[in-house]
Amino acid sequence: MADSATHIPDVYEEVVGEVQITTLSNRQYAVLLDPIGADGKPQLGTKELRKGPVSFFLRPGERLESGIQSIQVLGAEEALLLRAREGLKDGEVTRSPGDRWMIYGPADYVPPVEVEIVEKRRAIPLDQNEGIYVRDITTGRVRSVVGESYMLKPNEELWEKDLPESVEELLAVRETSRKGPRDRTRVVSYRAPHNSAVQIYDYKEKKARVVFGPELVTLGPDEHFTVLSLSGDKPKRPHVIKDIALQLGPDFMTDIVTVETADHARLSLKLSYNWHFEIDPRNPSDAENIFQVPDFVGDGCKAIASRVRGAVAQASFDDFHKRSAKIIRTAVFGVDEHDKVKNHFHFSANNLVITNIDIQSVEPVDQRTRDSLQKSVQLAIEITTNSQEASARHEAARLEQEAKGRLERQKINDEAEAEKSRKQLLQLQAQSAAVESTGQATAEAKARAEAAHIEGLAAVEMSRLKAKSTKIKSEAELEEQQAKQIAEIEHQKALDELELRKARTLADIEAKKFEDTVSAIGADTIASIARAGPEMQAKLLAGLGLQSLMITDGSSPINLFNTAQGLISRE
């Protein structure tokens, strides 16, 4: 296109194909393999990075490594894991072939031709009870990271933890909310039920730890659950129940035991045992002991069945049929120093305690024993029925005699009560006659007393009303006197106010009159009047021709103006 707009092939040329233009935007780049150099020769085995915006045609022999690629845009929680294909200078760091490092966001990144992108990583958010397994590819060490948002480092990768198939099935049954297979890179967690214990064994440290529920159990990289394989069904068969958590009880288990009596009668006993583990969670040795017996159900049932068989083998069929509960409980629990049956059976190996035995059924195994037992039962039922009939007849006769005795006793009691009632009637009649004779006198006396009482109350009421009226009259006079005095005081106060206002008005008039007089005469006229006397006296002295003359004895001053006035006649 740069050479000419059109081209006609020569006779020695052949059109191989039409090349479309390759256009890169400002958010794209491409890696060109075997590019044509500036001298027009292909640079085989080399690469060239081209970033947009740019448009170009691929020349013969050139090709794109992975097509047109977009620039890697990294968020704040993202990073790129890079690996050097060959040595390069990355800023101030020199990278050797095979080196791995990471670039963290937020950023835009275009890898050079010497660098390949291994993967794009994102920070893994983890809740407080969540975790992941991380493996260091340099040392091979595996560790677990729990309860934090974690970004894998360049020399780390997620590690998958494998569990036995039985454990996977048990975890899948417990975690009903989980959909799909388990994420093997996530930390294995198990919710231990209430009143249970879970044993975890660390194959690296060669130690076991026991966790009591309710608790969330998490497994380390080298830890595994101890799977319990317990007996089940009736009679007990081994390896029927598989579980991770060991229930601590109290609970019960049922077993069917076949025994034979001393007279060779074979019986099938259905027994139920109440059990629990007697441990102290704060004592590590007790916690480890409960897992010492792998199948405590089977071993416990076998031990109890052995004791029961031994005890039944020493008793006859009739004796066992009558005292089956006592024989079995004595065989299992034993007796104390007072020949009383104990109330528990303790297994010291794993602290299992059997607290009670319930005999649910006793059935003969062979038909002859079953027929004999049925005849014995029928005979016992007949004997019991006859005994109950005789007891019923005797009880009926006894009740009849008791009823007759109660009837006679009731008759005697009724006659005694009738005599008591007759005696009370006579007493009441006598009291009525006495009351009738004394009633009139009592009524008259009561009437006179009531009249006197009424008269006294009337006198008291009259005195009280008189005192009240006197009090009201005195209070009225007092109020009238107070009102009159208040009125006089108000009248005198008003007169004083009028006199004061009159005096103030006259003073204002006099002051106004003096002010008007002064204003009419004038200040200069008043001053001249004031100076007229002294000036006339001074002129009279001057007319006498005296310059200065003073005659005094020195004990008192002499007013010359008054002296001058005495010298002048006022005619």
KAFEN-V681685 format. One record per pair of residues at least 12 apart in sequence whose ideal C-beta (glycine too) atoms are under 8 Angstrom apart, sorted by the first residue. I is the first residue (numbers start at 0). J is the second residue. Records with the same first field share a line. If there is no record, write none. Layout:
I = J  J
This chain:
0 = 20  56
18 = 56  57
20 = 54  55  56
21 = 54  55  56  57  63  67
22 = 51  53  54
23 = 49  50  51  52  53  54  67
24 = 51  52
25 = 51  52
26 = 51  69  70
27 = 50  51  67  68  69  70
28 = 48  49  50  51  67  68  70  109
29 = 48  49  63  64  66  67  68
30 = 46  47  48  49  63  64  65  68  112
31 = 46  47  48  49  57  61  62  63  64
32 = 46  61  62  63  64
33 = 45  60  61  62
34 = 46  47  58  61
35 = 58  59  60  61
41 = 60  61
43 = 60
46 = 64  112
47 = 112
48 = 109  111  112
50 = 109
70 = 107  108  109
71 = 107  108  109  110  116  119
72 = 104  107
73 = 102  103  104  105  106  107  108  119
74 = 104  105
75 = 104  105
76 = 104  121  122  148  150
77 = 103  104  119  120  121  122
78 = 101  102  103  104  119  120  121  150
79 = 101  102  108  116  118  119  120
80 = 99  101  116  117  118  119  120  151  153
81 = 99  100  101  102  110  114  115  116  117
82 = 97  98  99  114  115  117
83 = 95  96  97  98  113  114
84 = 96  113  114  115
85 = 113
86 = 113
87 = 111  113  114
94 = 113  114
99 = 117  153  154
100 = 153
101 = 120  152  153
103 = 150
120 = 150  151
121 = 150
122 = 148  149  150
123 = 148  149  150  151
124 = 148
125 = 144  145  146  147  148  149
126 = 146
127 = 145  146
128 = 145  146  188  215  217
129 = 145  146  185  186  188
130 = 143  144  145  146  185  186  188  217
131 = 143  144  149  157  184  185  186
132 = 157  158  159  160  184  185  186  220
133 = 149  151  155  156  157  158
134 = 155  156  157  158
135 = 154  155
136 = 154  155  156
137 = 154
141 = 158  220  221
142 = 220
143 = 186  217  219  220
145 = 186  217
157 = 184
158 = 184  220
159 = 183  184
160 = 183  184  187  218  220
161 = 183
162 = 187  223  224
163 = 223  226
165 = 226  241
166 = 223  224  226  243
167 = 181
169 = 226  241  242  243
170 = 187  189  243
173 = 189  190
186 = 217  218
187 = 217  218
188 = 215  216  217  218
189 = 215  216  218  224  243  244
190 = 212  213  214  215  216
191 = 210  211  212  213  214  215  216  244
192 = 212  213  244  246
193 = 212  213
194 = 212  246  247  248
195 = 211  212  244  245  246  247
196 = 209  210  211  212  244  245  247  276  286  289  290
197 = 209  210  212  214  216  224  225  243  244  245
198 = 224  225  245  290
199 = 216  218  222  223  224  225
200 = 222  223  225
201 = 219  221  222
202 = 221  222  223
203 = 221
204 = 221
207 = 225  287  290
209 = 283  286  287  289  290
211 = 247  280  286
212 = 244
224 = 243
225 = 243  290
226 = 241  242  243
227 = 240  241  242  243  245  293
228 = 240  241  293  294
229 = 241  242  294  295  296  297
230 = 294  296  297  300
231 = 296
233 = 253  254  255  269
234 = 254  255  256
235 = 254  296  297  300  301
237 = 294  297
240 = 296
245 = 289  290
247 = 275  276  278  289
248 = 274  275  276
249 = 273  274  275  354
250 = 273  274  275
251 = 271  272  273  274  357
252 = 271  272  274  296  299  300
253 = 269  270  271  272  359
254 = 269  270  272  300  303  304
255 = 267  268  269  270
256 = 268  270  304  307  308
257 = 364
258 = 307  308  311  312
259 = 308  311  312
260 = 311  312  314  315  316  319
261 = 312  313  314  315  316
262 = 315  316
264 = 316  363  365  368
265 = 363  364  365  368
266 = 311  316  319  361  362  363  364  368
267 = 360  361  362  363  364
268 = 307  327  358  360  361
269 = 358  359  360  361  362
270 = 303  307  327  356  357  358  359
271 = 356  357  359
272 = 299  300  303  353  355  356  357
273 = 353  354  355  356  357
274 = 299  351  352  353  354
275 = 351  352  354
276 = 289  349  350  351  352
277 = 345  350  351  352
278 = 350
285 = 350
288 = 348  349  350
289 = 349  350  351
290 = 349
291 = 348  349
292 = 346  348  349  351
295 = 346  349  351
298 = 346
299 = 346  351  353
302 = 346
303 = 331  344  353  356
306 = 330  331
307 = 327  330  331
309 = 330
310 = 326  327  329  330
311 = 326  327  330
314 = 326
316 = 368  371
317 = 375
320 = 361  372  375
323 = 358  361
324 = 358
325 = 340
327 = 356  358
328 = 340  356
331 = 344  353  356
332 = 344  353  356
342 = 354
532 = 560
533 = 560
536 = 560  563  564  567
537 = 563
539 = 563  566  567
540 = 559  563
543 = 566
